Amino acid sequence: MIRRRCSWTDHGERARGAPLPGESGLRRVVGGGLVARIGAPPLIALATALALLALLLCAFFVPGFVLRAEADTTVPTAQPAPAKPGTGETLPNKPGASEPAAAPAAPAQPAPVEPPPGRALVTLPWGDGDGEVGLAQPGEGLTRGPEALAVAPDGRIAILDSVNLRLVLLAGDGSFAANVPLALAQPRFLAVDNDVLYVLDADADRKLVYLDWQGAEVRSAQIPVLDDAVTGLFATDGGPCVEVAHDNVFLIESTDNGGQEGAKRAAVAALHALAGRPLDRDLGKAAKITFEPKEGVKLKRCKVDKKSLKALQVRTAAPSLVAGRQVEHLVSLDGDGKGGLIVGARLLRQQGDLAGAPSLIIARMSGSDQLGGGTAVTDTLTLNDSPFAYLGQPYVVAPDGRIFQPVGSDAGYTILVHSLPLTAIDEEVRP
Amino acid sequence: MTRQPLSGLVSPRPGRLPMRAGLAAACLGIALGGLFAFGPAPAPAQAAIPTMTRAEIIARAESAIGTDYTWGQESWAPDTASGDGPDCSGLGLKCWEVPKTLYYQEENGENATISPRYTSYQFYNCQGPWYELSSRSLLEEGDILVKNNGTSGHVTIYAGGDAWNSPVIYEAPGTGLHIRRISRYLGSEYRPIRRESLTDSNIVLDNPTARSVGGTGVSGNWTRSTNVPGYYGDDYQVHGPTSNTAWARWTPRFPSTGPYEIFLRWTSATDRASSILVTVNTPAGQYKRYITQRINGSRWFSLGQYSFRAGYAPATGGITMYATGVDGYVVADSVMFVPAS
């Protein structure tokens, strides 16, 4: 096996084609580093002229040569600016790269908004003991901690400690309750309700395990080969639902009965298509959301027939998540536990943004109609990224609408709890 | 399943042309300049990287799935789904074929003199033949998303999707985990980076992306050659007649289920084999074709249409050329899959 070599050849700016001090850009075009050796100006001119002549001949006789040459040489006047490590700034593209669609004129710069810090529910130190969670820090690889967090309707919390291949269960106040070992190779998804915890390994074992809160496996299901990558797991009263490629959602029907009555364990599950992500636990409402830079956010909500799982009514909308800012990507879509929707999105960075400025917007569309809330954003919350380690989704919406945000630091794995304003238009406010 | 006889020649498709003519002229200019040069010897210039297609990057990443993350390694035995695999930057640099000296077919540890050895730091800071995209929304398959905080970093290969900020990626996550294709959230600390010298046309796989078996040593007894012009890309690989097992197999990741027309390319000469077995693995079974490489060189030669399922599956979605029991040299240059519907 080859070990990492410390001797790193300079492949920085100079090697990428930047002129040396005193070196003309033209020489870089034709000669690269070799031309830098020329010291006498007349000789430089002669060599350059000969080289240019050769290039001109190529351009004349070899169609497409100039285009090819651009791939391997660098014209100083079009030199891509170097990236600035650590700032996250985006810099001009290399010529020829596709450019983003022209953005509409941005409104006046909104005043910077400080994200609410949230309430720190608990900090679990890194480790493998009770009340700890694992952290893997490869030098070249994914620095990762727990890869999923889920909150039950009764407030209990489960953490998928994927480094230690176990669940860490907490009480609603964040106090440690139990560890539950997992017999899965690469568990990545977790969903819970008051009775059952669902843990899915969609990559290696393709297996879904059903556990009770005491840690006993009550059943399992083999997930059939899917057309694309799994992107989500949800708990509903009808059973667990799996999302594929952020698009298709299936209710998983396990035929395993936990080993009773001689049934075969881990039978391949049957999948029943849903109209979208379930917005409530009784599978009465579902929604799909998409985003295209030119078209904006498109939301489709529907009422679902709970028996056939078919969409009965469909309503579409194009909500504006945040005034004055453009969305770069959607992050998630959840029900808020009160009949409305919560949409998460990453904001497109714009000039003037400070490094580390809040970039996640969580927008709530309150409402209690049968199609899952209104179409206007009633509350918003901004969050910072937590780049310390990969911790699964950047936030999780609890069944009661609270936002649970895992944050990594040297101190450990902290769960911040945020609440959207409680004075939304559909909620009664009494003096 | 559509089965057609060998349909013969077609016009060459738009693709990359050999760069040698232009580069040779450029080198002439450099050399002439060098005649008059004096002073201290310069640092070696960064070697040009070969052009490649996005389909090649994806095919290489697919071939690593299931191998074990191995820190400091950048090679793997393709399509084995076992054994030592690369670390995250090793996966990226081999899928991108940077530096050029790093060949895809190399078995574990065969090449112990890889320098420079790009890591996530170089990917992140654009210290190589690549550049940062201004937005993730510009990502196309085969680009990478990379983070580095100065002490550790991670490289992933973008494979598609991203409406939710959880792109489908290939990654070597860490010790104890396998190389995988998954969809997961990547925070804003990941920069979108694109390799230079990419070409896009149809699904074209060049000879460096063929899994090649046929002897001992790096890439078996298949050797790279530029002796006969008219090849695709920077060179072709060739194998002499042998009684041993010797084959080269290309496996693309098909973007969708349906019929595809397959085209092979080689350089012809009188010392080529007159009857070479080519097998096409499809979901409906394996089809055998025989070609001669003494004629029809330097163009895309149609092998007919075949139906494939979406995804990557060497046993049911690839094409293999054999050098066993032939009467001359066998050239494995490149293959192209064109959606036929």
Interface residues (C-beta under 8 A of the other chain):
Chain A: M1 I2 R3 R4 R5 S7 W8 T9 D10 H11 G12 R14 A15 R16 V30 G31 G32 G33 L34 V35 A36 R37 I38 G39 A40 L43 I44 L46 A47 T48 L50 A51 L52 L53 A54 L55 L57 C58 F61 V62 P63 G64 F65 R68 A69 A71 D72 T73 P80 P82 A83 P85 G86 G88 T90 L91 P92 N93 K94 A97 S98 E99 P100 A136 Q137 P138 G139 E140 G141 L142 T143 R144 Q186 R188 A202 D203 A204 D227 D228 A229 V230 T231 A245 H246 T290 F291 P293 E328 H329 L330 V331 S332 R346 L348 R349 S359 D385 S386 P387 Y390 G392 Q393 P394
Chain B: R16 L17 M19 A21 G22 L23 A25 A26 L28 G29 I30 L32 G33 G34 L35 F36 A37 F38 G39 P40 A41 P42 A43 P44 A45 Q46 A48 I49 T51 Y69 T70 W71 G72 Q73 E74 D84 D87 C88 S89 G90 N108 G109 N111 A112 I114 S115 P116 R117 Y118 T119 S120 Q122 Y124 N125 C126 Q127 G128 P129 Y131 E132 L133 S134 S135 R136 S137 L138 K147 N148 N149 G150 T151 S152 G153 H154 V155 G161 D162 A163 W164 N165 S166 V168 E171 A172 P173 G174 T175 G176 L177 H178 R180 R181 I182 S183 R184 Y185 G187 S188 E189 R191 R194 E196 S197 A310 G311
